[in-house]
Amino acid sequence: MQKRKVIIDCDPGIDDSLAILLAVNSPELEILGITTCSGNVKAETGAENALKTLQMCSSLDIPVYIGEENPLKRELVTAQDTHGEDGMGENFYEKVTEVKAKENAVDFIIDTLKNNKDVSIIALGPLTNIAKALIKDKDAFNNLDEFVSMGGAFRIHGNCSPVAEFNYWVDPHAADYVYKNLPKKIHMIGLDVTRKIVLTPNIIEFINRLDKNIAKYITEITRFYIDFHWEQEGIIGCVINDPLAVAYFIDRSICSGFDSFVEVVEEGIAMGQTVVDSFDFYKRDKNSIILTQVDEKRFMNMFLKRIFKGHEEIIDSVKGVI
């Protein structure tokens, strides 16, 4: 199997950590590096959290780079009310000491693209690092293979305003710049599909009967997230947005959608909204693929089988969990 080279740009974050777990356990991917920006937590804290997850997977050989601490123009607003003060459900795990995160995520992205012609980016947080890299060296992105972004909302309400998804709301100027300047179509994994990916109490109970170590980690970091979802949305369980972007990158049959021109509102009451020109009013080149349908059972089957290797048969056989 030929592995696909990827950079994972993220803001860990609970669901980012789950996405890293999935990516590390997916043989199709060669993760060249993980870059962090501020979003769920500040970029430096996110890098520490990425290292904690890599340590859990015995994958500290994957380098982590700290990126932009602030959005392009607006003041930073984090999601520590959702992910906990530490971004990991307020478990306050000890810092990784074996290795340290490196600096200059933007330069790492540019240099990696310049030196490789087949690198893709899976962006799971605000697009600040990507916008900064584009501004600094747009030509480097001519080597980009594919770009998948967890962000935006099309026919569904937002999760931090009536119309905006959090990642694009945190840095709308970066998001709009990337949509209008990236030389590749953006695969937009928005709330229309990610809201259907729910880690339920049934699934959590099930995984604790498979592998105590990794299940304990998932259970601990999602407890705070589950409480937040119940208090804010009345959901029993928690929406895990980011792992879907990784799963879709690996298996395109998990999601489907359509091509469209998209721009992101930068200011005002609709800040962060993705304006999807689904009826082609603007007659602009289609810069995005908007994912609107998802096979949530197919996703969860992949997610569990990869993270809990060796238990594939029981995962397939147990009814009423997935």
N, C-alpha and C positions, 0 to 999 in steps of 0.2 A: 504494500500500500504506500503510495506517495503522499507524504504528509503535506498539508497546506500551512505555509508560514503565516503567523498572525502576530499582531500586537494587540493586546487587550488594554484599552484605555478606560479607566473606571474611577469610581469614587467610593470605595468600600467603607461602610454599607453592608447590611445583612444580605440582601439579594445579590449584590455584587460578589460577596464571598461564596454564595451558592453557585454563582456562574463560574467562578474560578475553579471550584471543586469539579464542576462538570467538564470544563475545558481541560484541566490537567488530566482527567481520567478518560479523555477521548483520544484514541490512537490516531485519528485523522489529523490532529493538530500538532504543529511544532510552534510552541509559544516562544517567540524571540525575546519578549519582554512584556512587563506589565507597567503601564504608566498611570499615574494618578493625578487628578485635579480636584479642586474643592467642589463639593456638592453636598452629599449626605453629611460629610464631615470635611474638615480642612484637608488639603492634599497630603500634608505630612502624616496626619493621623491615618488617612486612607492607605498610605504606603505601609505603615506599621501593621495595619489590619490585613493587607494583602500578604505580607510576610507571615503572619500568624496562620493564615489559611494554607499557604505553601508549606509551612512547617508541618501542618496536620497531614498533608499529602506526601511528605518526604520529598518535596520538590523545590528546595531552596536554591537549586542551581539556576532557576529561572530568575533573571535580574528584575528588580523593581526600581522604577525611576519616579522621583517626586516631580510633579509638574506645577502648573499655575495655581497660586494660592487665592487669586481673586478673578472674578469675571472681567470681561473686556472693559465694561463701562459701569455697570450697576454695582451696588454694594452687595457683598456676599450674604446670602441667607442659607443656612444649613438646614438639614432635616434631622437634627438630633432628637427632636420630639418623637420622631418616627423610629429611628434606629438606635436611640440611646446616646448618652453623653459620649461614650467611647466609639459609637458607630457599630458596636457588636452586641447590642442588647444589654448593655451595662453589666457585662461579665468581667470586664477589666482584666483580661488575660495578661500574663506577663509578656513583656516585650521580647521579641526574638533577638538573641545576642550573637548567634553564629555568624550572621551576615547583616549588613546594613543596606538600606535603600540608598540608591545613588541620586545625584542631582541632575537637573537639566533634561527633563522628559521631552521637551520640545526638540532639542537637538538630537536626542536619541531617535525620535520619530523620523526626523529629516534624514539623518545619516543612514538609518536602516533602509529607508525607501531608496535613497541614492545608490546604495550598494546591493540592492536586490530588485529584481524585476517581477517578483511574484509574491509580494507581501500584501496581505489584507489587514484591515483594521476592524475590530469589533469594539465599538464605542458604547459603553454602558452608563456613562455619566454625562454631565454637561460637556459641550463641545469646545471648551476653552483651549485645551492643548492643541486640538486639531486646527482651530482657527489661527492660533498663534503660529503654528508650523506653516500653514498655508500663506500667511502674511509674510513670513520670513523667507520662504523658499517654495513658491508655488510649483516650480518645475519639478521638484522632487516627487510630487504627487502624480506625475505622468507615469511613474512606475507602479502606482497602486493597482492591485488586482481587483479587490472588492471592498466595499465599505458598508458595514451594517451598523445601524444606530438604534439603540433602545431609547425612544423618545417620541414625543408628539401624540396627538389625538385627532382623529378624523370625525367620526360620527358619534362620539361618546364624550361625556363631560370630563373635565380635567380632574387632577388630584391635588392641586394646590390653588386653583381658581376655577371658576365655572367653565373655562375653556382651555386651560393650559396644563400640560404635563410638567412635572417637576424639573426634569433635566433641562428642558428648553426654557423654562421660566427662570431658572437660576442664572442662565447666561443667554438671553434671547439674541443679543447682538452677535455672539459667536455662532449660535445655531443658524441664524439667517445668513451670515457670511459663508459658512460652510456649504449650505444648500445652494447658494448662488455662485460659488467659486470652485467647488470640488470638481475635478474633471471626470469623475465617475458618478453614475446614478447611486443615490443613497437608498439602501433598503431600510425603510422606516418601520421598525417594530414598535408600534405605538400602543396606547392603552386599549384600543379596539380589540387587540389580541391578547395582550398581557394580562388584562383583568380576568381573563378566563382561566389563568394558571394559578390555582389556589392549593397551597400546602395545607391539607386538612388535618384535624386531630387524628382521624383514622390512619392517614399515611404516616404521621409521626409515631403513633403507637406501633404500626407495622414495622417501620425501619428499626425501632428499638429491639426488635426480635431477630434482626439480621446481623448487625455489626455494632456492638455496644460502643466502640470508640468513636467512630464517625457519626453514629446516630446521636450520641450524647452531645457532640459538638453542634450538630444541626438543631437539636432540641433546645439547647441552651441559647443559641444566638437568635432563634426565632420566637422564643417565649415573649419577649418584649414587643416584638413585631405583631404577634397574634393579639396581644392585649390592645395595642393601638388600633388594629383593624376592627376589633369588636367595638371599641369606644367610639371610633370615628365613622365606621361604615356599617356596623352590624353584621360583619362577616365572621363566621366561625372558621378560623384558620387565617392564613395570610397570603396575599397576592405576591408571588415571586416573579417580578418582571424580567430581571436581567438574564436568568438562565435560558429564557426562551430565545433571546438573540443568539446565544451560542448554539443552541440546538438547531435553530433555523439555518445558521451558517453551515452546519454539518449536513443537515437533511432538509432540503427545500420543500419536500412534500408535507412538512409539518404546518406550513403557513402558505396562504395564497392571497393575491390581491391584484392591483392594477397599477399601471404607470401614470404619473401625473406630474405637473409642475407644482412645487410647494415653495412658499415663503413663510417666514416666521415673523410675527408681529413683535417689534422691538420695544415699544413704549405704550403707556396708557392702560386702560382697563382690560384690554385683551392681550397684554404683554405675555409673550411665550406661546401664543396660539399658533398652531400650524394651519395655515390657510391652504387647503388642498383644492386645486382647480380641477375637480373631477369632471366638469362639463366643458373644459377647455375654453373658458371665456377669454383668457389672456392670449391664447395662441402662442404660448412660450414653449421652448424645448422642455420636454419632460425630464426633470432632474431627479426623480424619485420613483421608487416602487413602494406603494402603500399597502401594507399587509392588513387585511381585513377579516380573514378567516383563519382559524387555527384548530388543529386536531389535538385537543388538550390531553386525551388519553394516550395518544402516540408520543406526545412530549413527555408525559410523566413516566411512561414505560421506559423511554430512553434515559431519562434523568436517574431513575432508580437503578436500572441495570448497570449503568456506567459507574456510579458512585459506590454501589454495593456489588462489586464484581464477585462472582462465585455463587450468587444467589439468584441467578437469572430464572431458573426453573420455578422456584417458589414465587417469584414476582409475577410470572405468567400465570401461575395456577391459582393464586388467591383471588377470590371474587369479592366484589363490593368494596375494594380499597381504592383502586385507581378510578 
